[in-house]
């Protein structure tokens, strides 16, 4: 395994896209947030938290890294939503300059192998072995690296910790080595191409994932009905879609307490992200079968 060359060895500015791929809940979004230095991609312990392609930009004196955080690749669920998320993964891998595959240091699963098998021939790929500081056995890292290398050829294999930032510089150096030389794609202070409206919906959905039971998140989605800017105040009106009437009752909670907590925590995160006061109103609406409706998925931004 290699930590890659030091960034100082790069002769000129390099810039390009890096598709982050992996099975659900392996730490891709946490790694993206760590690498760009800001919370752009929502996280939770539940699978399917990331549903959209999230672009995050990091610029330093040596390179501009344009990261594409993709949904966790699904091998079990086949709804219209899951098919759309899987397309987002394969499209990103096909178009990016470099692929960054994230796996868990405690062992390689069949789901990991399915993601590695998606890597396009001839494109440079880097393997990030996440949670390397939590591996139950140090030999596990070598076993994971050897198994992954039998499926695809990696330009570098780097043990990291998305949570603590361990070996972040080594990973960046390994990625930069394989980015093309060129003019930066974004201004140096750009963090993402996503508008505040999208980020607000994602923060609400994160709270639904974190504060509700196991079943509800997968049958829920967030729509921003209205986003108004009044000076530094943002007025946001949003609807949480659920698949079943029973889910609505659970999500609202006794006396509306669950919904109040979701709204409060989402609003606090928005105020921190946007740097201003936020007025947030939330409703819950039952929309059965939304995850298999092509028209509904298009309206929610899934292609």
C-alpha positions, 0 to 999 in steps of 0.5 A: 500500500502506498501513501502516494507522493507528496503534493510538492512534487507536482510540477504544475496545477492539476484539475479534474473530476473524481468520482467517489463510489462505494457500497451504501454506508461505507463513509463516502459522504463523510470522506467528501465533507472531510476533503472539502472542509465543509458539510455538503453531503448529508450523513447518517448510519442508514443506507441510501442517505445519499441519493443525488450526485453531490459535487464538492470542490477543494482548491489548493496551490497544487490542484483543484479536486472536483469530487462527485459523491455518488449514491451507494450502489444498490444490488438488492433493491430495484425500485425506480429510485434505486435504478436512478441512483445506480445510473448516477454511480455508473455515469459518474465513473464513466465521465470522471478523470479519476475514480475513488473507490471507498471500502471498509478496512474491516473486510471486503463484501460482495457489495464492494466487489460489485462496485469495483467491477464497475470501474471503466477500463483505462481510467485511473482508480484509487482505493481508499480503505476507510476506518483504517484506524478501527480495523479489528486486525491490522492484517485486514487492511492487507487482505482487503487490498489484495482482494480488491486488486484481484478485481481491478488495477488500482493506481494507489491504495491508501488507508484513511479515516474519513472521521479523523482525517487520517492520511488525508494528505496522502490520499489527496497526493495520490489523486492529484498525481492522476488529474490532468494538467489544466485551468481550474474548473471553478473559482478558488472559493467555490465549494459546490455547484448545488444551490441553497434550495437543494442543500436545504432539502438535503438537510431536512432529509438528513434529520428525517433519516436520523430521527425516525425509525428504520423503515420511514427514511426509505419511503420519504423524500423532501420537496422545497415548495418555496424558498424566499430571500429577504435580506439575510433571512431565508423563508423556506416552506417544504413538504416531506413526502411519505409512502404510507399514512402510518408513516405520516403519523410516526413522523409527526409524532405525539403532539407534533413533537417529532416534526418539531424536532426535525424542523428545529435541527434542520433550521439550525444546520441551515443557519450555520451553512447559509450564515443567516437566519432561517424561517422554516415551515414543514408539512407531511404529505402521503404520496404512495408509490412516489419512488416508482413514478417516473414523473415524480422522480423527474420532479425531484431531480432524479434523472 
